[in-house]
């Protein structure tokens, strides 16, 4: 384990200091007490299902793609879940394109920068899989040939929910390697080497993940001001706040007041604190309690007098939603009836 997964994997690794120091290095990376002994806690970490790459950059330097448009091809054969596999991969790439200028295009038969495939045991790339559990997948750093390719262990129990190993979650991690990211010692980071998926929470990049990938590829370009005459224009959320009707789109909102013919457009950050994120899913006002609630993904924020209430954001499960509900599509507060209706997919909640 130490020679394959830790600093001992580097070609210039110095083993003259002995096994004890290598164990300490491994314990330091995982935030364990650095005793240098193979404690039960240390052995438990070594046995956790994980990524096959080592926990240090094998060449001691950053390797990245020199272009912002990458193509990928999925070699998925012999599965009746093919459409769900491709959907998981698209969603995983979107996690990275949401925070960088990188764009990923799927190809079917032509050559691609990145090839994604499933293999069992020894598949002749120098990194054989070990059957169920153990190593779940591995990827190669950017480059020609096999560079950037991603391999999943075909013997694992892959799933699209909370059972088995979540393919989407592992794909996000491995695609990070395909972009050139190393492992992170932050347990909350996507690039943490051990499988750490919590099915009741929406998977998001940590601050460390975003910082590392943006150091390599830069930030997303600033949003283009939406054209109100665009026939394809759609809104993220619509809500009535006080006397105005607000239309939300990306980081912008249109404000329609009944006493004015003109519709004003402004940034959401110009009215509410920076803690309120862009790309909202739903917004509603409870005027009786002087509260405004904002929803994005599995979280919601509560504002009172333009100030975020203490303890927010919170998970939408605290409003009574079951864990399977990952986001809210729309919300409508009925003032006279004094209750709120939430819409999620084909379901309606009160």
N, C-alpha and C positions, 0 to 999 in steps of 0.2 A: 504493500500500500504506500509506504513512504517513498519508494523509488519511482512509483508511477504517478502519484497524485499530489505530492508536496514539492518543496524546494529541492528535494533529492532527485526530481525528474530533470532538472537542468543539466546540460552537458558539462557545465563547469562546477557542479555540486561538489562540495568538500565533505567527504565522509570521514576524514581523519579525526574529527571532533567526537565521533562515536554516535551510537544509536540514541542515547539519552537526549542529545541536543536536537536531533532531528524530530524526536517526539515533542520536545518543547516548541519547536517551530510550528508543528502541526497544531498543537494545543493553542498556541498564540493566535493562529489564523482563525480558529473556530471559537475563540473567546473562552477557552477552558482554563482551569488552573494549570499553570506551567510547572508541573511536577517532574516531567521527564519520564514518568512511569505510565505503563499501560493500564490505567485505571478502567473501571467499568464504564465510566462516562466517555472516556477516550475510545474504547473499543466500540461502544454503541454508535458513536459518530462515524467510525470507520465502516460500520456495517450498514449505514443508511443508504437507501437507493440514491443515486447521484448521477451527475454528468461524468463522462469518461475523460474529459480534459484535466490536466493537472491544475493545481491551485495557484500556480505562478506562470508568468509568461515564459514559454520555453526558450525564447530567444532574447528575453530581457528588453524588448523594444516593442513599440506599437506598430502594427501592420494594418493598413486600411485600404479601402477601395479608392481609386483615383477618379471615380465618376459618380454621379448622383442618380443615374438610372441603371438599375440592375434587373436582369431577367432571371427567372427561376423555372425549373421544370420538376414536377412531382412524378416519381416513378412508383405508383401505387398499383399493385397487381394482386388479383385474387381476393378482393374484399367487397362485400355487399354494402359497405359503409363509405364507398369512395367519395360521394358528394359531401359527406360530413367531414371526411379527412381534408378535402380541398378547402372547405369552408373554414376549418380550424387553422389551416395554414394562411389563408387570406387574412383572417382576423389577427394572427400573430404578427404578420408583416405590418399590418396597420398600426399596431402598438408602437413600432419603431418609426414609421413614417409620420405619425402624429406629432413627434417631437423633433424631427430633423427634416432637411430638404430631400432626403432619400426617397426614391419611388421604386416600386417593385412591380414588375410585369410578368405575368405567367405565360409560359410557352408550352405548347403541347409536344411537338416533335423536334423542333429545331434546337440547335445548341444553345445552352443557357449558361449564365455566369455561375449559377448555383443549382446543383442537382440534389433533390431531396428523395431519399429512398429508405426502405426497410430491409434489414438483413438479420440473419441468425448466425451465431457463433463466429468462426473465422471467415471474414469476407474479403481478405487479401488487401487490407489497407494498413496493416501493422497494428491495428487496435481491435482485436476480436471481442465480440460480446460474450457474456458469461451466463446466458439463460435468464430466467425470471429473477426479478429483484436485482441487486447489484448495480451494474452500469445500465442506464436507461437509453442513453443516446450520446453521440459526440459529433463535433463539427470541426471543420478545418478553417484556419485563418484565411483571410482574403488572398487570392493569388490565382495563377493559371492552373489548368488541369483540375486536380481534385480540390484546389483552393476554394474555400467558401462552401463546399459541399456539406450536407447534413445527413447523418445516418441514425436511424432509430432501430432499437432492438425489436425485431419482429416477434420475439418470444414473450414480450411483456403483455400484460392485460391492459391494453389501451382503452380509454373511455372518453366520453364527451361530457361527463358529469362528475359526480363525487366518488364514484366507484373506480377501482383500479387506479391507473396513472393517467391523469388528464393530459391528453395529447396537445391541446392548445397551450397549456402552461409550460410544458417541456419544450414545445416548439418556440415559444417566445424566448426562452433561455438560449436554446441552441442557435437561433437566428441572430441573437446578440453576438455569439462567437463568430458566426459567419460574417458579421460586420467588423470583427476585429477586437471585440471587447473581451477582456480577461475575466476570471472569476473575482468576485467581491467577497470580503469577509463580513459584510453587513448581512445579518440574517433576514432583514426585511427587503433585501434587494433581489430583483429577478435573477441577477447574475451570481447569487449565492450557489455554491456547487451542489449542495444536497437538495433533494426534492422537498419543497416546502410549501406546497399549494394548499390554501385554505378554501374549500369549496363554497363556504357561505359568504365569501367576500369577492367583490369584483377584482380581477387581477389588474394591477396598475404598476407602472414603473416607479421605483423609489427615487428620491432626490439624487442619490448617488448614481443610479442607472442613467438618469437624464443628463446629469452633469458629465459623466464619462463619455456618453455617445455624442453629446453636443461638442465636446472638446475635439472630437475626431472629425465630425461632419458639419458642425455649425447648427444654429437654431433654425426653426421654421421661418420662412419669409413672413413679414407682417401681413395681416389679413387685408384683402382687397375690400374696399367699401362696396357693399352689395348694391346693385342697380335695381331700384324699385320698379323699373319698367321691364326687367328681365322676365320673360314668360315662364321660365323654369324656376323662378324664385319660390322657395318654400321657407317656412319659419320653424324654428326649434320649439318655441313656446309662445302662447298668447295669453294675456291675463288683463283683467281690469283691476287697476290699483287707484284707489280713491276715485277721481272722476275721469281718469285717463284710461285708454286702452293701449296696452304696450305689446308690441310685436318683437320677439327676440330672434336674432340670427347671428350665430358665431359670437363675436364680441360687441355686436351692435344691437341697438333697439330703436324702433320707430315709436314715437309718442303721439297719439291722437287724442286731443282734448276737444270736448263738445263745443267749446266756445270759439275754437279757431279752425279755419278751413285747412291751413297748412299742417302737414304731418312732418314733425321734426325727427331727424335721425341723430343719434349720439352714441357714444361708447357706454356700455353698462358700467364701466369703472368710474365714469364721471358722476354717477348718482349714488352708487353703492360702494362699500369698502372693497379693497383688492382681494379680500378673503372669498368673495363671491366669484366662482369660476365662470369662464365663458362657456359657450356651447351647452346651454342649459336644456334640460328635458322638460321641466314644468315649473310654473310659478303661480302662486295664488296668495291673495291677501285675506286675512281674517280681521276685518275692520273692527269687529266688536272687541277684540283683544289687542288691536293695534299691532298685529304681527304680519310679517311677510315671510313666506317659506319658499325656498329655492331648492330644486332637485336636479342632481346630476349623477347618473350611474346609481350606485348603491348608497349614496350619501345625500343628506339634506341639511340645509342651513336655515336658521331662524333669526330674523332681524326684528328688532324693536327700536323705533326711533333712530333708524339708520345705523344701528350698532348690532354686531353679531352677538347673540346671546352666549353666555358662558357654557362651555362643554360641547360646542358645535364646531365642525359637522358631526352628525350622528348617522348611524346606519338606519336605513328605512325599515328594518325589521323592528325597530323600537316603536314604530307607528302601528305595528300589528301585522305587517306583511310577513308571509312565510319565507324561509331562507331561499326558496327556489325563485323568488321574484328579485331580479337583479337591478331593475330600474323602473321608473315610472314614465309612461308615454305622455300623459296629460293629467291635469288636475283642475277641477271646477268647484269653487266654494259657493254654496247656495246660502246667501245671507239670511233670507227670511226663514228657510227651513233649518238653518244653523247646523249644517253638516257639509262635508266635502266628499266629492266623488273623484276617485282615481281610476285611470284607464291604463291597463297593462296588456298589450297584445289584444286578444279577443275577450279579455276579462274586465269586469268593472267592480270596483271596491268602494265601500262606503264606510 
